Amino acid sequence: MCDSARCSQATHHPCHRPVWTEHAERTKTFIGQLGTTRKTERTRLQADHDRALRIVADIDAASTMNEASA
């Protein structure tokens, strides 16, 4: 991914979408494998999963806006 010190949008470039999509899928799988007693880990991973999904949605929205304006 881009260097966040040099690029304020480092996580939101279209070329990073596959990485974020894979991260969301793996996190979802891992959450599904956690036992019911692992609430702290589940909460942390759910927040991480939600962030990855939000970034993918932001990338898609930006791509759609760029295509519409072209």
Contact map, one row per residue, 1 for C-alpha under 8 A:
1110000001100001000000000000000000000000000000000000000000000000000000
1111011001100000000000000000000000000000000000000000000000000000000000
1111111001000000000000000000000000000000000000000000000000000000000000
0111111111100000000000000000000000000000000000000000000000000000000000
0011111100000000000000000000000000000000000000000000000000000000000000
0111111100000000000000000000000000000000000000000000000000000000000000
0111111111000000000000000000000000000000000000000000000000000000000000
0001111111000000000000000000000000000000000000000000000000000000000000
0001001111111000000000000000000000000000000000000000000000000000000000
1111001111111000000000000000000000000000000000000000000000000000000000
1101000011111001000000000000000000000000000000000000001000000000000000
0000000011111101100000000000000000000000000000000000001101100000000000
0000000011111111100000000000000000000000000000000000000000100000000000
0000000000011111100000000000000000000000000000000000000000110010000000
0000000000001111110000000000000000000000000000000000000000000000000000
1000000000111111111100000000000000000000000000000000000000000000000000
0000000000011111111110000000000000000000000000000000000100100000000000
0000000000000011111111000000000000000000000000000000000000000000000000
0000000000000001111111100000000000000000000000000000000000000000000000
0000000000000001111111110000000000000000000000000001101100000000000000
0000000000000000111111111000000000000000000000000001100100000000000000
0000000000000000011111111100000000000000000000000000000000000000000000
0000000000000000001111111110000000000000000000001001000000000000000000
0000000000000000000111111111000000000000000000001101100000000000000000
0000000000000000000011111111100000000000000000000000000000000000000000
0000000000000000000001111111110000000000000000000000000000000000000000
0000000000000000000000111111111000000000000011011000000000000000000000
0000000000000000000000011111111100000000000001001000000000000000000000
0000000000000000000000001111111110000000000000000000000000000000000000
0000000000000000000000000111111111000000000000000000000000000000000000
0000000000000000000000000011111111000000010011000000000000000000000000
0000000000000000000000000001111111000000000000000000000000000000000000
0000000000000000000000000000111111100000000000000000000000000000000000
0000000000000000000000000000011111110100010000000000000000000000000000
0000000000000000000000000000000011111100000000000000000000000000000000
0000000000000000000000000000000001111110000000000000000000000000000000
0000000000000000000000000000000000111110000000000000000000000000000000
0000000000000000000000000000000001111111110000000000000000000000000000
0000000000000000000000000000000000011111111000000000000000000000000000
0000000000000000000000000000000000000111111100000000000000000000000000
0000000000000000000000000000000000000111111110000000000000000000000000
0000000000000000000000000000001001000111111111000000000000000000000000
0000000000000000000000000000000000000011111111100000000000000000000000
0000000000000000000000000000000000000001111111110000000000000000000000
0000000000000000000000000010001000000000111111111000000000000000000000
0000000000000000000000000011001000000000011111111100000000000000000000
0000000000000000000000000000000000000000001111111110000000000000000000
0000000000000000000000000010000000000000000111111111000000000000000000
0000000000000000000000110011000000000000000011111111100000000000000000
0000000000000000000000010000000000000000000001111111110000000000000000
0000000000000000000000000000000000000000000000111111111000000000000000
0000000000000000000110110000000000000000000000011111111100000000000000
0000000000000000000110010000000000000000000000001111111110000000000000
0000000000000000000000000000000000000000000000000111111111000000000000
0000000000110000000100000000000000000000000000000011111111100000000000
0000000000010000100110000000000000000000000000000001111111110000000000
0000000000000000000000000000000000000000000000000000111111111000000000
0000000000010000000000000000000000000000000000000000011111111100000000
0000000000011100100000000000000000000000000000000000001111111110000000
0000000000000100000000000000000000000000000000000000000111111111000000
0000000000000000000000000000000000000000000000000000000011111111100000
0000000000000000000000000000000000000000000000000000000001111111110000
0000000000000100000000000000000000000000000000000000000000111111111000
0000000000000000000000000000000000000000000000000000000000011111111100
0000000000000000000000000000000000000000000000000000000000001111111110
0000000000000000000000000000000000000000000000000000000000000111111111
0000000000000000000000000000000000000000000000000000000000000011111111
0000000000000000000000000000000000000000000000000000000000000001111111
0000000000000000000000000000000000000000000000000000000000000000111111
0000000000000000000000000000000000000000000000000000000000000000011111
